[in-house]
Amino acid sequence: MADFIEGKRPVIEALRTHVPLKYILMADNLSQGDGLVRDIQRKAKNLDVPIKKVSKKKLDEISERGSHQGVMAEAAPFNYVNMTTILDAAKKSAEEHGGRALVVVLDHITDAGNLGAIARSAECVGASGIVIPNKRAARVTAATYKSSAGAISHIPVTQVANIVSAIERLKEEDFWVAAATEHASDIIWKSNLKGKIALVMGNEGEGVSRLVLENCDFGVKLPQVGEISSLNVAQASTACMYEWLRQNW
């Protein structure tokens, strides 16, 4: 299914953050005196993104939200990698950084914005890649590019049919698998995250699933002293990833 970005300002933002676009659709009755329209045309020309003139009726037929304002852009499909690519990147990381490597495994995260925020932090700490399921989970969309501030273009992402199988393969490559869960016995500061670690983060509502949790080596949790029950998964991921980096610094 095509991933369309609707509206003048969202399309400008997509061009500004270098979301890969196949083309831009623009209604043939738009005023050329509109500053936003001119901005889109200028940015599209600079990035070699073609603009196709179509009727407003055509845009109405394509639009899912009815908010296109006469402008829509189709994002190009994201270039996912295979698991081997991420493992190769992890091997290189370990060789160059005293044995440290991090792979982030997302157990059915459903919000594309969260995926992007996690990718941003993962890229910042030098993670070797991100593993996501190929069904019932967020995929890389224009929203992911925006929330990752473009970082999603610089970190490998693989889609797998089975998270447990991916975990088993990571173990075969000498990774210790840590699940971020409120059911963990120790806070993350007391856990050993040195070396090659696969960090498993769970779904926004349910957390790490029982079957996945049973296949992890140990659990970690963040200390909390406030009244709120838990952090957003993207915030929690960032805190956990930086604790990994701190221990391996």
One Martini backbone bead per residue (centre of mass of N, CA, C, O) as a GRO file, in nm:
protein
  249
    1MET     BB    1   0.096   0.036   0.023
    2ALA     BB    2   0.077   0.355  -0.011
    3ASP     BB    3   0.264   0.647   0.109
    4PHE     BB    4   0.092   0.932   0.199
    5ILE     BB    5   0.128   1.285   0.182
    6GLU     BB    6  -0.068   1.547   0.331
    7GLY     BB    7  -0.014   1.856   0.240
    8LYS     BB    8   0.182   2.127   0.236
    9ARG     BB    9   0.350   2.116   0.503
   10PRO     BB   10   0.413   1.808   0.508
   11VAL     BB   11   0.570   1.818   0.236
   12ILE     BB   12   0.781   2.019   0.322
   13GLU     BB   13   0.890   1.848   0.558
   14ALA     BB   14   0.974   1.607   0.383
   15LEU     BB   15   1.181   1.768   0.216
   16ARG     BB   16   1.352   1.878   0.455
   17THR     BB   17   1.401   1.561   0.575
   18HIS     BB   18   1.445   1.360   0.331
   19VAL     BB   19   1.217   1.212   0.221
   20PRO     BB   20   1.162   0.964   0.010
   21LEU     BB   21   1.039   1.053  -0.313
   22LYS     BB   22   0.867   0.984  -0.601
   23TYR     BB   23   0.627   1.208  -0.582
   24ILE     BB   24   0.419   1.490  -0.674
   25LEU     BB   25   0.091   1.599  -0.619
   26MET     BB   26  -0.085   1.857  -0.813
   27ALA     BB   27  -0.317   2.072  -0.847
   28ASP     BB   28  -0.424   2.250  -1.138
   29ASN     BB   29  -0.575   2.493  -0.944
   30LEU     BB   30  -0.339   2.620  -0.822
   31SER     BB   31  -0.184   2.886  -0.692
   32GLN     BB   32   0.116   3.051  -0.787
   33GLY     BB   33   0.096   3.265  -0.535
   34ASP     BB   34   0.161   3.048  -0.340
   35GLY     BB   35   0.414   3.011  -0.116
   36LEU     BB   36   0.397   2.701  -0.064
   37VAL     BB   37   0.403   2.611  -0.356
   38ARG     BB   38   0.677   2.737  -0.425
   39ASP     BB   39   0.837   2.581  -0.213
   40ILE     BB   40   0.784   2.302  -0.325
   41GLN     BB   41   0.900   2.349  -0.609
   42ARG     BB   42   1.187   2.422  -0.517
   43LYS     BB   43   1.257   2.168  -0.349
   44ALA     BB   44   1.196   1.958  -0.567
   45LYS     BB   45   1.408   2.057  -0.769
   46ASN     BB   46   1.661   2.022  -0.580
   47LEU     BB   47   1.572   1.692  -0.540
   48ASP     BB   48   1.440   1.557  -0.794
   49VAL     BB   49   1.120   1.587  -0.765
   50PRO     BB   50   0.845   1.509  -0.914
   51ILE     BB   51   0.571   1.687  -1.072
   52LYS     BB   52   0.218   1.623  -1.079
   53LYS     BB   53  -0.057   1.707  -1.262
   54VAL     BB   54  -0.386   1.716  -1.120
   55SER     BB   55  -0.685   1.663  -1.015
   56LYS     BB   56  -0.880   1.710  -0.743
   57LYS     BB   57  -1.039   1.447  -0.777
   58LYS     BB   58  -0.794   1.260  -0.761
   59LEU     BB   59  -0.712   1.338  -0.472
   60ASP     BB   60  -0.979   1.258  -0.337
   61GLU     BB   61  -0.948   0.952  -0.406
   62ILE     BB   62  -0.671   0.908  -0.249
   63SER     BB   63  -0.754   1.027   0.001
   64GLU     BB   64  -0.791   0.952   0.356
   65ARG     BB   65  -0.838   1.258   0.511
   66GLY     BB   66  -0.903   1.524   0.341
   67SER     BB   67  -0.597   1.706   0.363
   68HIS     BB   68  -0.436   1.800   0.087
   69GLN     BB   69  -0.463   2.098  -0.048
   70GLY     BB   70  -0.352   1.992  -0.344
   71VAL     BB   71  -0.130   1.801  -0.187
   72MET     BB   72   0.083   1.514  -0.270
   73ALA     BB   73   0.296   1.241  -0.146
   74GLU     BB   74   0.508   0.972  -0.240
   75ALA     BB   75   0.667   0.739  -0.074
   76ALA     BB   76   0.929   0.555  -0.068
   77PRO     BB   77   1.044   0.263  -0.013
   78PHE     BB   78   1.197   0.102   0.226
   79ASN     BB   79   1.533  -0.022   0.294
   80TYR     BB   80   1.558  -0.320   0.387
   81VAL     BB   81   1.722  -0.564   0.568
   82ASN     BB   82   1.899  -0.822   0.675
   83MET     BB   83   2.021  -0.989   0.943
   84THR     BB   84   2.314  -1.013   0.845
   85THR     BB   85   2.377  -0.711   0.827
   86ILE     BB   86   2.355  -0.659   1.133
   87LEU     BB   87   2.565  -0.868   1.225
   88ASP     BB   88   2.800  -0.740   1.071
   89ALA     BB   89   2.785  -0.466   1.218
   90ALA     BB   90   2.834  -0.585   1.502
   91LYS     BB   91   3.111  -0.707   1.448
   92LYS     BB   92   3.247  -0.439   1.378
   93SER     BB   93   3.189  -0.295   1.644
   94ALA     BB   94   3.341  -0.494   1.828
   95GLU     BB   95   3.620  -0.458   1.689
   96GLU     BB   96   3.626  -0.124   1.732
   97HIS     BB   97   3.482  -0.137   2.058
   98GLY     BB   98   3.569  -0.362   2.270
   99GLY     BB   99   3.292  -0.558   2.213
  100ARG     BB  100   3.070  -0.364   2.132
  101ALA     BB  101   2.704  -0.418   2.091
  102LEU     BB  102   2.384  -0.310   1.940
  103VAL     BB  103   2.048  -0.446   1.946
  104VAL     BB  104   1.718  -0.359   1.850
  105VAL     BB  105   1.413  -0.502   1.979
  106LEU     BB  106   1.074  -0.493   1.851
  107ASP     BB  107   0.767  -0.586   2.016
  108HIS     BB  108   0.522  -0.454   1.855
  109ILE     BB  109   0.536  -0.174   1.755
  110THR     BB  110   0.275   0.069   1.642
  111ASP     BB  111   0.434   0.343   1.626
  112ALA     BB  112   0.604   0.530   1.396
  113GLY     BB  113   0.712   0.751   1.589
  114ASN     BB  114   0.852   0.562   1.788
  115LEU     BB  115   1.042   0.434   1.587
  116GLY     BB  116   1.191   0.699   1.522
  117ALA     BB  117   1.288   0.770   1.809
  118ILE     BB  118   1.450   0.511   1.848
  119ALA     BB  119   1.636   0.545   1.601
  120ARG     BB  120   1.773   0.802   1.696
  121SER     BB  121   1.905   0.682   1.952
  122ALA     BB  122   2.045   0.440   1.819
  123GLU     BB  123   2.232   0.611   1.640
  124CYS     BB  124   2.369   0.777   1.870
  125VAL     BB  125   2.493   0.502   2.021
  126GLY     BB  126   2.569   0.281   1.786
  127ALA     BB  127   2.382   0.097   1.666
  128SER     BB  128   2.347  -0.182   1.436
  129GLY     BB  129   2.024  -0.222   1.481
  130ILE     BB  130   1.681  -0.309   1.379
  131VAL     BB  131   1.408  -0.512   1.501
  132ILE     BB  132   1.112  -0.612   1.320
  133PRO     BB  133   0.810  -0.693   1.244
  134ASN     BB  134   0.604  -0.781   0.950
  135LYS     BB  135   0.361  -0.782   1.164
  136ARG     BB  136   0.176  -0.597   1.372
  137ALA     BB  137   0.356  -0.332   1.293
  138ALA     BB  138   0.557  -0.091   1.258
  139ARG     BB  139   0.668   0.103   0.995
  140VAL     BB  140   0.832   0.276   0.760
  141THR     BB  141   0.758   0.618   0.746
  142ALA     BB  142   0.721   0.948   0.733
  143ALA     BB  143   0.693   0.963   1.046
  144THR     BB  144   0.970   0.835   1.103
  145TYR     BB  145   1.149   1.047   0.976
  146LYS     BB  146   1.057   1.280   1.154
  147SER     BB  147   1.113   1.151   1.449
  148SER     BB  148   1.426   1.086   1.357
  149ALA     BB  149   1.562   1.318   1.193
  150GLY     BB  150   1.678   1.096   0.965
  151ALA     BB  151   1.810   0.840   1.111
  152ILE     BB  152   1.675   0.601   0.950
  153SER     BB  153   1.898   0.629   0.712
  154HIS     BB  154   2.153   0.527   0.933
  155ILE     BB  155   1.994   0.252   1.007
  156PRO     BB  156   1.941  -0.068   1.028
  157VAL     BB  157   1.647  -0.254   0.906
  158THR     BB  158   1.453  -0.538   1.009
  159GLN     BB  159   1.230  -0.788   0.895
  160VAL     BB  160   1.044  -1.034   1.078
  161ALA     BB  161   0.850  -1.320   1.142
  162ASN     BB  162   1.027  -1.385   1.419
  163ILE     BB  163   1.142  -1.288   1.721
  164VAL     BB  164   1.250  -1.547   1.853
  165SER     BB  165   1.435  -1.628   1.618
  166ALA     BB  166   1.609  -1.372   1.634
  167ILE     BB  167   1.711  -1.421   1.920
  168GLU     BB  168   1.851  -1.691   1.865
  169ARG     BB  169   2.053  -1.573   1.662
  170LEU     BB  170   2.189  -1.377   1.856
  171LYS     BB  171   2.291  -1.593   2.050
  172GLU     BB  172   2.474  -1.736   1.838
  173GLU     BB  173   2.637  -1.438   1.836
  174ASP     BB  174   2.684  -1.363   2.153
  175PHE     BB  175   2.427  -1.255   2.274
  176TRP     BB  176   2.266  -1.066   2.512
  177VAL     BB  177   1.924  -1.076   2.634
  178ALA     BB  178   1.734  -0.779   2.703
  179ALA     BB  179   1.445  -0.702   2.890
  180ALA     BB  180   1.212  -0.450   2.911
  181THR     BB  181   1.073  -0.476   3.246
  182GLU     BB  182   0.870  -0.453   3.533
  183HIS     BB  183   0.949  -0.767   3.619
  184ALA     BB  184   1.213  -0.709   3.704
  185SER     BB  185   1.448  -0.746   3.966
  186ASP     BB  186   1.639  -0.531   3.827
  187ILE     BB  187   1.791  -0.261   3.775
  188ILE     BB  188   1.987  -0.144   3.520
  189TRP     BB  189   2.237  -0.051   3.700
  190LYS     BB  190   2.276  -0.373   3.799
  191SER     BB  191   2.331  -0.452   3.513
  192ASN     BB  192   2.491  -0.637   3.256
  193LEU     BB  193   2.588  -0.444   2.946
  194LYS     BB  194   2.836  -0.573   2.842
  195GLY     BB  195   2.885  -0.574   2.507
  196LYS     BB  196   2.665  -0.793   2.358
  197ILE     BB  197   2.342  -0.644   2.300
  198ALA     BB  198   1.993  -0.722   2.325
  199LEU     BB  199   1.723  -0.497   2.309
  200VAL     BB  200   1.397  -0.537   2.447
  201MET     BB  201   1.097  -0.389   2.330
  202GLY     BB  202   0.770  -0.316   2.391
  203ASN     BB  203   0.462  -0.264   2.370
  204GLU     BB  204   0.275   0.008   2.455
  205GLY     BB  205   0.061  -0.174   2.628
  206GLU     BB  206   0.201  -0.482   2.697
  207GLY     BB  207   0.478  -0.519   2.615
  208VAL     BB  208   0.645  -0.790   2.661
  209SER     BB  209   0.595  -1.087   2.564
  210ARG     BB  210   0.594  -1.390   2.701
  211LEU     BB  211   0.758  -1.550   2.489
  212VAL     BB  212   0.987  -1.347   2.464
  213LEU     BB  213   1.066  -1.334   2.763
  214GLU     BB  214   1.146  -1.642   2.787
  215ASN     BB  215   1.396  -1.584   2.562
  216CYS     BB  216   1.540  -1.422   2.760
  217ASP     BB  217   1.803  -1.376   2.983
  218PHE     BB  218   1.700  -1.085   3.092
  219GLY     BB  219   1.592  -0.823   3.305
  220VAL     BB  220   1.495  -0.471   3.289
  221LYS     BB  221   1.474  -0.163   3.487
  222LEU     BB  222   1.354   0.142   3.570
  223PRO     BB  223   1.371   0.382   3.784
  224GLN     BB  224   1.107   0.500   4.017
  225VAL     BB  225   0.955   0.805   4.197
  226GLY     BB  226   0.696   0.860   4.079
  227GLU     BB  227   0.348   0.844   3.971
  228ILE     BB  228   0.408   0.732   3.711
  229SER     BB  229   0.410   0.413   3.578
  230SER     BB  230   0.542   0.505   3.288
  231LEU     BB  231   0.712   0.516   3.003
  232ASN     BB  232   0.768   0.575   2.707
  233VAL     BB  233   0.918   0.368   2.485
  234ALA     BB  234   1.118   0.578   2.373
  235GLN     BB  235   1.229   0.678   2.642
  236ALA     BB  236   1.316   0.403   2.756
  237SER     BB  237   1.510   0.331   2.530
  238THR     BB  238   1.707   0.562   2.572
  239ALA     BB  239   1.791   0.496   2.863
  240CYS     BB  240   1.895   0.207   2.802
  241MET     BB  241   2.105   0.276   2.581
  242TYR     BB  242   2.278   0.470   2.762
  243GLU     BB  243   2.357   0.252   2.966
  244TRP     BB  244   2.511   0.082   2.771
  245LEU     BB  245   2.715   0.302   2.691
  246ARG     BB  246   2.826   0.363   2.971
  247GLN     BB  247   2.937   0.070   3.029
  248ASN     BB  248   3.113   0.088   2.736
  249TRP     BB  249   3.306   0.357   2.761
   0.00000   0.00000   0.00000
